[in-house]
Amino acid sequence: MTHHEPPPAGPVRVEHDSLGDRDVPAEAYWGISTLRAVENFPVSGRTIGSLRSLLWGFGAIKSAAARSNEKLGFLDPERSAAIQAAAREVMDGLLDEHFVVDRIQGGAGTSTNMNANEVIANRALELLGHTKGDYAFLHPIDDVNRSQSTNDTYPTAIKVALQRELALLCAEHEQLSNAFAAKATEFAGIVKVGRTQLQDAVPMTLGQEFGAFAETLSEDRNRLLELLPHLRESNLGATAIGTGITAPPGYRSLVIEELNALTGLQLVSAANLVEATSDTGVFLLVSGVLKRAAVKLSKICNDLRLLSSGPQTGFGEIFLPAVQAGSSIMPGKVNPVIPEMVNQVAFRVVGTDATVTMAVEAGQLQLNAFEPVVADALFESLSWLTSACRQLRTHCIEGITANTAVLQQRILESVSVVTGLAPIIGYAAAAELAKEALASKRTVAGLATERGLLDEQILNQALSPSSLAGLG
């Protein structure tokens, strides 16, 4: 709210910060710090309230901090219990609508941390029978933020949330890989012509093609899972720059222990808190692996679009499920819209990787101020990829069928089968045979028989589908 805007409608409470007094809606769980952030950062229109896993992480951190401060004698049991109860509601998603700060913000995430501090403080006050804004009894900074700084809570919340989101992506990724593997089994006996550089190559089975897709996805899931240990390192207890100022002795180890108990994660305290506070390389690592997974998934979708192209003048080797009409002008046209959607998700992930790269590079001295855009980019990539994998599996892969008539006809007509004869009759003779077959539009098998190049039994064995596809 600027000086051009009208005051809040309805009852207000007056809150104070180092810049002065402001009217805050009386019933708002957020306070003056959040109000200023809303005014300062009307950027993306996407609030932190839509980042469910991040708020889950923040709620867990605030609860763990309260429990630790109580055990160390720096927070009385009554206020600690109220903070923990309010933080639990944040974890459970009951207060998401009150996290109103834009995802993109200056201040290294301070606005996000303060939004959490104020919402938890005012909800805790309410639970204790006090009026919102009665900070003399329970304060957003002195109590909810005790022993903490944005600079250790915010990156830890991001890492906790990334682990949760990665688990969701890996689960969908695995199901997608399994769907391709099921198609590989279904198509195991269907021989087709392989292609390299979009030119006819040696035969293979459609099952082998889909099996390769499944294996590619399986490998990428393993790379995604390898990120988890890197995200377990936390700088909680570092406070502002890693020196631990304002955090009492014993807090650093205790808060990690309490946070693990709340989340079921396996966080560990960083060996060097100054380094862990300033270094954001782990986010670059996550972004790079997400980009790899997205690019490889996009390549698979390119293949699916090629293999299903047609239906009359393209490859036409597989049929993708028809999920919607494809044209406002051409009746009956159906397009590969699901793979196209996945392609576009991949393009976006590549773009967010560039954003993360620049943000990580731009850190200075003891802090990186650009973690908000890093978080926005990573959570978007994870969410979009997870949805893309799910939709590709359920709306495309599971319903793919083979165009066996086209595949059989092409393998019968293909000159590429001559490769199976090269070890027997020699490369030069096989090349001549291929050249003549193309010119005369006859089959390799027919020409080889006519010329008496091979015994019929040897010829049939060399050109059998199992031999041609390397199946033994």
C-alpha positions in Angstrom: 0.0 0.0 0.0 1.6 3.3 -1.1 0.5 6.8 -0.2 -1.7 6.8 -3.3 -3.7 3.8 -2.0 -6.7 4.0 0.4 -6.3 2.8 4.0 -7.5 -0.7 4.8 -11.2 -1.2 4.9 -12.5 -2.2 8.3 -10.9 -2.3 11.7 -7.1 -1.9 11.9 -4.3 -2.3 14.4 -1.2 -0.1 14.4 2.1 -1.9 14.2 5.6 -0.3 14.4 8.9 -1.0 12.9 12.2 0.9 12.5 10.6 2.9 9.6 7.6 4.0 11.5 3.9 3.1 12.2 1.5 1.4 9.7 -2.1 0.4 9.9 -2.6 -3.4 9.4 -6.0 -5.0 9.1 -7.0 -6.1 12.6 -7.8 -9.7 11.6 -4.6 -10.3 9.5 -2.2 -12.9 10.7 0.6 -11.1 8.9 2.0 -7.8 10.2 3.9 -4.7 9.2 7.0 -6.4 7.7 4.7 -8.5 5.4 2.7 -5.4 4.5 5.8 -3.5 3.4 6.9 -6.5 1.3 3.6 -6.8 -0.4 3.9 -3.1 -1.3 7.5 -3.4 -2.5 7.3 -6.6 -4.5 4.2 -6.8 -6.7 6.1 -8.7 -9.3 5.1 -12.2 -10.4 1.6 -12.4 -8.9 2.7 -15.8 -7.5 2.9 -15.8 -3.7 4.9 -17.9 -1.4 1.5 -19.3 -0.2 1.4 -21.4 -3.3 4.7 -23.1 -2.4 3.3 -25.8 -0.2 6.5 -27.7 0.4 8.4 -24.5 1.3 5.8 -23.5 3.9 5.9 -27.1 5.3 9.7 -26.6 5.7 9.3 -23.2 7.3 6.7 -24.5 9.7 9.0 -27.4 10.7 12.0 -25.1 11.2 10.0 -22.6 13.4 8.7 -25.5 15.5 12.1 -27.1 15.8 13.6 -23.7 16.9 10.9 -23.2 19.5 11.5 -26.7 21.0 15.2 -26.1 21.0 15.0 -22.7 22.6 12.7 -24.1 25.3 15.0 -27.0 26.1 17.9 -24.6 26.4 15.9 -22.3 28.7 15.5 -19.4 26.3 11.7 -19.7 25.8 9.1 -20.5 28.4 6.9 -23.6 27.9 3.7 -21.7 27.3 4.9 -19.6 24.4 6.9 -22.5 23.0 3.8 -24.7 22.9 1.8 -22.0 21.2 4.5 -21.3 18.6 4.8 -25.1 17.9 1.0 -25.4 17.5 0.9 -22.5 15.1 3.9 -23.8 13.2 2.2 -27.2 12.9 -0.8 -25.5 11.3 1.7 -23.9 8.8 3.1 -27.4 8.1 -0.4 -28.8 7.6 -1.4 -26.1 5.1 -4.0 -24.4 7.2 -2.6 -20.9 6.9 -1.3 -20.9 3.3 -3.6 -18.0 2.3 -1.9 -15.7 4.8 1.5 -16.1 3.1 0.9 -13.2 0.8 4.5 -12.1 -0.1 5.5 -12.4 -3.8 8.0 -15.2 -4.5 10.3 -12.7 -6.2 11.6 -10.3 -3.6 14.7 -8.4 -2.5 16.4 -9.0 0.8 17.6 -12.5 0.4 14.3 -14.0 1.6 13.8 -11.8 4.7 10.2 -11.0 3.6 9.4 -14.7 3.4 10.9 -15.3 6.8 9.1 -12.4 8.4 5.8 -13.4 6.8 6.3 -16.8 8.5 7.3 -15.1 11.8 4.3 -12.8 11.8 1.7 -15.4 10.9 3.0 -17.9 13.5 3.2 -15.2 16.1 -0.3 -13.9 15.6 -1.8 -17.4 15.3 0.0 -18.3 18.5 -1.3 -15.2 20.3 -4.8 -16.2 19.1 -4.4 -19.7 20.5 -3.3 -18.2 23.8 -6.4 -15.9 24.0 -4.5 -12.7 23.1 -5.2 -10.1 20.5 -3.4 -10.2 17.2 -0.5 -7.7 17.3 -0.1 -8.1 21.1 3.6 -8.5 20.6 4.4 -7.5 24.2 3.4 -11.0 25.1 4.7 -13.0 22.1 6.9 -11.3 19.5 7.6 -12.4 15.8 11.3 -11.8 16.1 12.2 -12.1 19.8 10.2 -15.3 20.2 9.3 -16.9 16.9 12.7 -16.0 15.3 14.8 -16.5 18.4 18.3 -17.9 17.7 17.6 -17.6 14.0 18.3 -15.4 10.9 16.7 -15.4 7.5 20.2 -16.4 6.3 20.0 -19.8 7.9 16.2 -20.5 8.0 15.5 -19.6 4.4 18.1 -21.7 2.7 17.3 -24.6 5.0 13.6 -24.4 4.3 14.4 -24.4 0.5 16.6 -27.6 0.9 13.9 -29.3 3.0 11.3 -28.4 0.5 13.4 -29.5 -2.4 13.8 -33.0 -0.9 10.1 -33.3 -0.6 9.5 -32.1 -4.2 12.2 -34.3 -5.5 10.6 -37.3 -3.9 7.3 -36.5 -5.8 9.2 -36.1 -9.1 11.1 -39.3 -8.6 7.9 -41.2 -7.9 6.3 -40.0 -11.2 9.5 -40.5 -13.1 9.6 -44.1 -11.9 6.0 -44.7 -13.0 6.7 -43.2 -16.4 9.8 -45.4 -16.8 7.7 -48.4 -15.8 5.1 -47.5 -18.4 7.7 -47.5 -21.1 9.0 -50.8 -19.9 5.6 -52.3 -20.0 5.3 -51.2 -23.7 8.7 -52.7 -24.3 7.4 -56.0 -23.2 4.2 -55.6 -25.2 6.2 -54.7 -28.4 9.0 -57.3 -27.9 8.2 -59.3 -31.0 7.5 -56.5 -33.4 10.5 -56.0 -35.8 11.0 -52.6 -37.4 13.6 -50.7 -39.3 15.9 -48.6 -37.0 17.1 -45.2 -38.0 20.2 -43.1 -37.6 20.4 -39.5 -38.8 16.8 -40.0 -40.0 18.0 -42.5 -42.6 17.2 -46.2 -42.6 19.5 -48.3 -40.4 19.6 -51.9 -39.3 16.5 -53.6 -37.9 15.4 -53.7 -34.3 12.3 -54.4 -32.4 9.8 -51.8 -31.3 10.2 -53.3 -27.9 13.9 -52.5 -27.9 13.1 -48.9 -28.9 10.7 -48.5 -26.0 13.1 -50.4 -23.6 15.7 -47.8 -24.4 13.3 -45.0 -23.4 12.6 -46.8 -20.1 16.3 -47.2 -19.3 17.0 -43.6 -20.1 14.4 -42.5 -17.6 15.6 -45.0 -15.0 19.1 -43.6 -15.3 17.8 -40.0 -14.9 15.8 -41.0 -11.8 19.0 -42.3 -10.3 20.7 -39.0 -11.0 17.8 -37.2 -9.3 18.1 -39.4 -6.2 21.8 -38.7 -6.0 20.9 -35.1 -5.2 19.3 -35.9 -1.9 22.5 -36.2 0.2 23.7 -32.8 -1.1 20.5 -31.3 0.1 20.8 -32.7 3.7 23.5 -30.2 4.7 22.0 -27.3 6.7 23.5 -24.1 8.1 20.9 -23.8 10.9 22.6 -22.1 13.8 24.7 -20.0 11.5 22.4 -17.0 12.0 23.5 -14.0 10.0 26.8 -15.0 8.3 27.9 -18.2 9.8 29.4 -17.1 13.1 26.3 -18.1 15.1 25.9 -14.8 16.8 22.6 -14.7 19.0 22.4 -18.5 18.9 23.1 -20.1 22.3 25.6 -22.9 22.9 24.1 -26.3 22.0 21.4 -24.8 19.8 23.1 -25.7 16.5 23.1 -29.5 17.1 19.8 -29.5 18.9 17.8 -27.7 16.3 19.0 -30.1 13.6 18.0 -33.0 15.9 14.5 -31.5 16.5 14.0 -30.7 12.8 14.9 -34.3 11.8 12.4 -35.6 14.3 9.7 -33.4 12.8 10.4 -34.0 9.2 11.7 -37.6 9.1 14.7 -36.2 7.0 18.4 -36.8 7.7 19.7 -33.3 7.8 23.3 -32.7 9.1 25.0 -29.6 10.2 27.4 -28.1 7.7 31.1 -28.5 8.6 31.7 -24.8 8.0 28.8 -22.5 8.6 30.4 -19.5 7.0 30.9 -21.4 3.8 27.5 -23.0 4.0 25.8 -19.6 4.4 27.5 -18.0 1.4 27.7 -21.0 -1.0 24.6 -21.8 -3.1 26.3 -24.3 -5.4 23.9 -27.1 -4.3 21.1 -25.2 -6.0 23.1 -25.1 -9.2 23.6 -28.8 -9.0 19.9 -29.5 -8.6 19.1 -27.2 -11.5 21.6 -28.9 -13.7 20.2 -32.4 -13.0 16.7 -31.2 -13.6 17.8 -29.7 -16.9 19.4 -33.0 -17.9 16.2 -34.9 -17.0 14.0 -32.4 -18.9 16.2 -32.4 -22.0 16.3 -36.2 -22.2 12.6 -36.5 -21.7 12.0 -33.9 -24.4 14.2 -36.0 -26.8 12.0 -39.0 -26.1 8.9 -36.9 -26.9 10.5 -35.8 -30.2 10.9 -39.4 -31.1 7.3 -40.2 -30.2 6.1 -37.3 -32.4 8.2 -38.6 -35.3 7.2 -42.2 -34.9 3.5 -41.3 -34.8 3.7 -38.7 -37.5 1.1 -39.0 -40.3 -1.2 -40.7 -40.3 -0.8 -41.2 -44.0 2.4 -39.3 -45.1 4.6 -39.6 -42.0 6.4 -42.4 -40.2 3.1 -43.8 -38.9 4.7 -46.6 -36.9 2.8 -46.1 -33.7 -0.5 -44.6 -32.7 -0.7 -42.1 -29.8 -4.0 -41.9 -28.0 -6.3 -39.2 -29.5 -7.0 -36.9 -26.6 -8.5 -33.8 -28.4 -9.4 -32.5 -31.8 -6.3 -31.0 -33.4 -7.5 -28.2 -35.6 -10.1 -25.5 -35.8 -10.1 -25.7 -39.6 -9.0 -29.2 -40.6 -11.7 -31.7 -39.7 -10.5 -35.0 -38.2 -6.9 -33.8 -37.5 -5.4 -35.1 -34.3 -2.1 -33.7 -33.0 0.5 -35.1 -30.5 -0.4 -32.5 -27.9 0.8 -34.4 -24.9 4.4 -34.8 -26.1 4.3 -31.2 -27.3 3.3 -30.1 -23.8 6.3 -32.0 -22.4 8.6 -30.4 -24.9 7.5 -27.0 -23.7 8.0 -27.9 -20.1 11.6 -28.9 -21.0 12.2 -25.6 -22.7 11.1 -23.8 -19.6 13.3 -25.9 -17.3 16.3 -25.1 -19.5 15.4 -21.4 -19.1 15.1 -21.6 -15.3 18.5 -23.3 -15.2 19.9 -20.2 -16.8 18.2 -18.1 -14.1 19.6 -20.3 -11.3 23.1 -20.1 -12.9 23.1 -16.3 -13.0 21.6 -16.0 -9.5 24.2 -18.4 -8.0 27.0 -16.5 -9.8 25.8 -13.2 -8.5 26.4 -14.0 -4.8 28.7 -11.6 -3.0 30.9 -12.2 0.0 29.1 -13.8 3.0 25.6 -14.1 1.4 23.7 -14.7 -1.8 20.8 -12.2 -2.0 19.2 -14.0 -4.9 17.9 -17.2 -3.3 14.2 -16.1 -3.8 14.5 -16.3 -7.6 16.5 -19.6 -7.3 13.7 -21.0 -5.2 11.0 -19.8 -7.6 12.9 -21.3 -10.5 13.6 -24.7 -8.9 10.1 -25.2 -7.5 8.6 -24.3 -10.8 10.8 -26.8 -12.6 10.1 -29.6 -10.2 6.3 -28.9 -10.2 6.1 -28.7 -14.0 8.3 -31.8 -14.6 6.3 -33.8 -12.1 3.0 -32.9 -13.8 4.5 -33.5 -17.2 5.6 -37.0 -16.3 2.2 -37.8 -14.9 0.3 -36.5 -18.0 2.7 -38.2 -20.4 2.2 -41.5 -18.7 -1.6 -41.4 -18.2 -2.6 -39.6 -21.4 -0.1 -40.9 -23.9 2.3 -43.8 -23.1 -0.1 -46.2 -21.5 -2.4 -45.9 -24.6 0.2 -46.2 -27.4 -0.4 -49.0 -29.9 1.8 -50.3 -32.7 0.9 -50.0 -36.4 2.0 -53.6 -37.1 0.9 -53.6 -40.8 3.2 -50.6 -41.6 6.1 -52.0 -39.6 5.9 -55.5 -41.2 5.6 -54.0 -44.7 8.6 -51.8 -44.2 10.8 -54.6 -42.8 9.9 -56.8 -45.8 10.8 -54.0 -48.2 13.8 -52.6 -46.3 17.3 -52.8 -47.9 18.8 -52.3 -44.5 18.5 -56.1 -43.8 21.5 -56.6 -46.1 23.7 -55.7 -43.1 22.9 -59.1 -41.8 24.5 -60.7 -44.9 27.7 -58.5 -44.8 29.6 -60.8 -42.5 28.9 -63.8 -44.7 29.2 -62.4 -48.3 31.5 -59.4 -47.5 30.8 -55.7 -47.3 31.4 -54.9 -51.0 29.0 -57.7 -52.3 26.4 -56.7 -49.7 26.6 -53.0 -50.9 26.1 -54.1 -54.5 23.1 -56.2 -53.5 21.6 -53.2 -51.6 22.2 -50.9 -54.5 20.5 -53.3 -56.9 17.6 -53.9 -54.6 17.0 -50.1 -54.3 17.2 -49.6 -58.1 15.0 -52.6 -59.0 12.6 -52.2 -56.0 13.1 -55.8 -55.2 13.8 -57.4 -51.8 17.3 -58.3 -50.7 16.2 -61.9 -49.9 14.7 -62.3 -53.4 17.9 -61.1 -55.1 20.1 -63.1 -52.9 18.1 -66.3 -53.7 18.0 -65.5 -57.4 21.8 -65.1 -57.5 22.4 -68.2 -55.4 24.6 -66.2 -53.1 23.7 -68.2 -50.0 22.2 -71.5 -49.0 18.5 -71.0 -48.3 18.8 -72.1 -44.7 21.7 -69.8 -44.0 19.9 -66.9 -45.8 16.7 -67.5 -43.7 18.7 -67.6 -40.5 20.7 -64.4 -41.3 17.6 -62.5 -42.2 15.3 -63.8 -39.5 13.8 -61.2 -37.2 15.6 -62.4 -34.2 19.0 -62.3 -35.9 18.4 -58.9 -37.5 17.4 -57.4 -34.1 20.3 -59.0 -32.3 18.1 -61.3 -30.2 20.2 -64.4 -30.9 
